[in-house]
Amino acid sequence: MDTTTPPPVASTAPAMPPVASTGEDKTVAILSYITLIGFIAGVVMNSSRKTKLGAFHLRQMLGLYLTSFLCIIPILGWILALGIFVFWIMGLISAVKGEMKPVPLLGGLYQKWFGTAFD
């Protein structure tokens, strides 16, 4: 009796390349969260080679910058500043990972309001 196993059958489905962002995509996304100068540099970099990841995070940070103007309100502004700082950290982590994950509460609105910006 022959107890050899048959050779494995090769899959006929084409191999899908892993979805990964390029270094420049991530650079624009991360740079947008690093100070106002980094945001401006990210806008300039994104204007030469537009990427979805870069544009997404530029819109998120634009929204956070504009929302931060509400921090001038006494007492309520301090609480809001803490929340914006937490959202900034969450957005930065998302950019480092190369994800297009909106910040909680307002991230979806930022994408809606600034939907054509940076495209």
C-alpha positions as CSV (number, residue, x, y, z in Angstrom):
1,M,0.0,0.0,0.0
2,D,1.2,3.5,-0.9
3,T,0.8,5.8,2.1
4,T,2.2,8.9,0.5
5,T,0.1,12.0,0.6
6,P,-0.9,13.8,-2.5
7,P,0.8,17.1,-3.3
8,P,-1.0,20.2,-2.1
9,V,-3.3,21.9,-4.6
10,A,-2.3,25.4,-5.6
11,S,-4.8,28.1,-5.0
12,T,-6.2,29.6,-8.2
13,A,-7.2,32.9,-6.5
14,P,-4.8,35.8,-7.3
15,A,-2.8,37.0,-4.4
16,M,-3.9,40.4,-3.1
17,P,-1.1,42.7,-2.2
18,P,-1.4,43.9,1.4
19,V,-2.9,47.3,1.8
20,A,-0.2,49.6,3.1
21,S,0.4,53.3,2.9
22,T,3.6,54.6,1.4
23,G,6.2,56.5,3.5
24,E,5.2,59.8,2.0
25,D,1.5,59.2,2.8
26,K,2.4,58.6,6.5
27,T,4.8,61.5,6.5
28,V,2.1,63.9,5.5
29,A,-0.4,62.4,7.9
30,I,2.1,62.5,10.9
31,L,3.5,65.9,10.0
32,S,0.0,67.4,10.0
33,Y,-0.3,66.8,13.8
34,I,3.1,68.3,14.6
35,T,2.6,72.0,15.3
36,L,1.1,74.6,12.9
37,I,4.4,74.7,10.9
38,G,4.1,70.9,10.4
39,F,0.5,71.3,9.3
40,I,1.6,73.9,6.7
41,A,4.4,71.7,5.6
42,G,2.0,68.8,5.2
43,V,-0.3,70.9,3.1
44,V,2.6,71.8,0.8
45,M,3.7,68.2,0.6
46,N,0.2,67.0,-0.1
47,S,-0.3,69.6,-2.8
48,S,2.5,68.1,-4.9
49,R,1.4,64.5,-4.5
50,K,-2.1,64.1,-3.2
51,T,-2.8,61.1,-1.1
52,K,-6.0,60.0,0.6
53,L,-4.3,59.3,3.9
54,G,-2.6,62.7,4.0
55,A,-5.7,64.6,3.0
56,F,-7.8,62.7,5.6
57,H,-5.5,63.7,8.4
58,L,-5.0,67.2,7.2
59,R,-8.8,67.6,7.4
60,Q,-8.9,66.1,10.9
61,M,-6.2,68.5,12.1
62,L,-7.8,71.5,10.4
63,G,-11.0,70.7,12.3
64,L,-9.0,70.3,15.6
65,Y,-7.3,73.7,15.0
66,L,-10.6,75.5,14.4
67,T,-12.3,73.8,17.3
68,S,-9.4,74.8,19.6
69,F,-10.4,78.5,19.2
70,L,-13.3,77.7,21.5
71,C,-10.8,77.2,24.3
72,I,-10.8,80.9,25.0
73,I,-14.1,80.4,26.9
74,P,-13.3,80.5,30.6
75,I,-13.6,77.2,32.5
76,L,-15.5,75.4,29.7
77,G,-12.5,76.1,27.4
78,W,-10.2,74.3,29.8
79,I,-12.3,71.1,29.7
80,L,-12.5,71.4,25.9
81,A,-8.7,71.9,25.7
82,L,-8.2,68.6,27.6
83,G,-10.6,66.9,25.2
84,I,-8.9,68.3,22.1
85,F,-5.5,67.2,23.5
86,V,-6.8,63.6,23.8
87,F,-8.3,63.8,20.3
88,W,-5.0,65.1,19.0
89,I,-3.1,62.1,20.6
90,M,-5.7,59.7,19.1
91,G,-5.4,61.3,15.7
92,L,-1.6,61.1,15.8
93,I,-1.6,57.5,16.8
94,S,-4.0,56.8,13.9
95,A,-1.6,58.6,11.5
96,V,1.4,56.7,12.8
97,K,-0.5,53.4,12.1
98,G,-1.5,54.6,8.7
99,E,-5.2,54.3,9.5
100,M,-8.0,56.7,8.4
101,K,-9.8,56.6,11.7
102,P,-11.7,59.8,12.6
103,V,-11.3,61.4,16.0
104,P,-14.3,60.7,18.3
105,L,-17.3,62.9,18.3
106,L,-16.3,65.5,15.7
107,G,-14.0,63.5,13.2
108,G,-16.9,62.5,11.0
109,L,-18.1,66.1,10.9
110,Y,-14.7,67.4,10.0
111,Q,-14.6,65.0,7.1
112,K,-18.0,66.2,6.0
113,W,-17.4,69.9,6.5
114,F,-13.9,69.9,4.8
115,G,-14.7,67.0,2.4
116,T,-13.1,68.6,-0.6
117,A,-10.2,70.3,1.1
118,F,-6.7,68.9,0.3
119,D,-8.0,66.6,-2.5
